[in-house]
Amino acid sequence: MADKHKQFETSVIHEGYDSKEHLGSLTAPLFQTSTFTFDTAEQGERRFAGLEEGYIYSRLGNPTVQVLEAKIAALEGAEAGLAFGSGMAAVSAVLLALTKTDDHILCSQGLYGCTFGLLQLMKNKYRIDHDFCAMDTEEQVRRMIRPQTTCIYVETPINPTMKMIDLQMVVRVAKECNVTVVVDNTFSTPYLQRPLEYGCDIVLHSATKYLCGHGDVVAGLVVGSKDFMNHVAGTTRKDIGGIISPFDAWLLLRGLKTLPVRMDRHSANAMEIFRELKKHPKVKRVYYPGDETHEDHYIMEKQMKHGGGLISFELQGTKEDAQGFLNKLQLIKIAVSLGDAETLIQHPATMTHSAVPEDSRRQMGINDQLIRLSVGLEAWQDIWDDLQQAF
């Protein structure tokens, strides 16, 4: 757990690592090794039996990776954390650890396209069912929980519609029904939102995005109770093997140090771009948590520090108009990730959510005119100039 007297900006730099334990190295060392040696055969036996702590094999644990896991646990206020080779490795490890055949997962109305695909796979191959819920009220959530429901899976803000879910409201119902609450916190990061503080049980991230911040790592992170993290580490992570490499963990540790500074800039830039988009005659609607007129703004004020760096907006016109707009951009890059220093833009219906059937996409609020913008760290005026010339 993080020291309650440390500010986030201090914790993100110092938590999880003690230079005195590593020959005074200011930066956490990179242990780029696949395996570790034992002093004796008996020591190897004790470690495999769990009778002695120590490293065995990097799929099971690595010193560089464990610094990262300790840091993300501290930042989210969790007992323990685990690192994975991708965000989807993290999602799949958690959902498989929480479910068995004939179980049920209740999900927020919108989800990342690959999470949707995973849920379909689990349903088709293992009879693990799921439903989608708007989660606007306690009654909605309560009505859709079944005796077989083992977890509620929430994105907030939802990708890409930016709809907010009231975590305290969901937790109240979940606790009544003894159901685990899992939150994908990728868009907010622990700097803007800490779901465990509202009673949620598990938080996960595509660390590829804001936590890395430099577009050079694919990774996932999960935090929760020590017991559940040990369960995942000893089952779905160990046996399926979706681990992170030590080098990627080292890059993430480097990126995390600047997370608060970057998130403040992303959020400030996004607010300026949001204000300009809202006034533009070719923009039909803008979706941004920082919008004071948005129906979910009260939720953002309650559980987020800022509105974040993601904006979605609908253009007037057709799918071809939306694609033509993207093609005219010069500074802004067409790419499906987010959270990088560079401003990125994409067309969800044909990119991140293309695997979602059209009727399901429309129920999620994703139409052919919707565009998602990840506002970068450039001068906001230059970002807006590029958008304006493309309009």
Salt bridges, closest charged atoms under 4 A:
GLU9 OE2 - LYS305 NZ 3.95
GLU15 OE2 - LYS6 NZ 3.62
GLU52 OE1 - ARG46 NE 2.83
GLU52 OE2 - ARG47 NE 3.20
GLU69 OE2 - ARG237 NH1 2.84
GLU76 OE2 - HIS205 NE2 2.69
ASP102 OD1 - ARG127 NE 2.99
ASP103 OD1 - LYS100 NZ 3.36
ASP129 OD1 - LYS123 NZ 3.68
ASP129 OD2 - ARG146 NH2 3.16
ASP131 OD2 - HIS104 NE2 2.93
ASP131 OD2 - ARG146 NH2 2.77
ASP136 OD1 - LYS163 NZ 2.57
GLU138 OE1 - ARG142 NH2 3.07
GLU138 OE2 - ARG172 NE 2.70
GLU139 OE1 - ARG142 NH1 3.78
ASP166 OD2 - LYS302 NZ 2.66
GLU176 OE1 - ARG142 NE 3.19
GLU197 OE2 - ARG194 NE 2.65
ASP201 OD1 - LYS175 NZ 3.09
ASP216 OD2 - ARG254 NH2 3.29
ASP239 OD1 - LYS238 NZ 2.55
ASP264 OD1 - HIS306 NE2 3.20
GLU272 OE2 - ARG275 NH1 3.74
GLU276 OE1 - LYS279 NZ 3.71
ASP291 OD2 - LYS278 NZ 3.06
GLU301 OE2 - HIS297 NE2 3.44
GLU358 OE2 - ARG362 NE 3.24
ASP368 OD2 - ARG362 NH2 3.96
